[in-house]
């Protein structure tokens, strides 16, 4: 059973992809809803959203050229709570092929590493834009906004992504 519906449509500039819905997100039926999660605040800080969205406003991102999905659509919890067997890189690959976002931005290294190895046969190069593209889609890896990942947090890759997103859309 899918925990959170995808927010995905043709014409997206950036498709954010997380690991799986957190318990808080599953309960509230909204992406990145954990109290310590920085996702919504970093979107505002980088200008990707015009104000601080509440997690329940996630559907409004589509109007800004932003979509949301998870690599493990049927799982809940933190990465440590489930095995990589719950991930479905083939399903994400189909979504990227069908909807052709200009950028796919992974909100964490683990889902990016699983996707890139299983779907593309390559290893992650670190945070930021990857040297590899999937067809015309650029690939970004961002530090996880989860409160549980604070020690690895850096806003810098998020700002680089936002600059490219704005450049593509002609905004800011």
Phi, psi and omega in degrees: 000129180291129183283310178234140178289147174294148167248092186211138179203167178293149177089006179293144172277307184232129173251113176276136179231118176261185178286294182201165177293134174289168176300318179297319179294319179298317179296318184270355181057043181212143181292145172052048186266358179298145185298332180263005184284135183265002187307307186291324180288325179287328175297319178291315182302322182274356181083009177289335171236148184284344178207175180284104179289145166281149179307326181291350178268013188304330181296337179289345180297329182302324179293343179259009180079022184241136176237168182222140172204176175227153179284332177244088186287340184253012183243158171226153176115187178278163180309321182292346183277347180214160181275168178292351176296337178285344179285149179228078180299326181296322178294317178296319179301317178298319179297317180294319178297318183286315187261346177043059173297152180289328181224138165248126184241112179278130180267056179152152182286324185298308179297326178296315182296318179295312181299311185294323180286311185284324184267326185244347179072027180228160180265155177292138181265355184125185180288154179103193180287137180272155179290336183266146172242159169255108190053244180261359183277123176284149182242126177241145171239125184245150172299140181300134177279357181300142176300333179287348183248023185304325185292343178257006187290138169209132179276346186303311178298329177294320178293321177297316178300314181300320179298318179291317178303312180295322178298319179293317183277347182071032180249161181067000000 
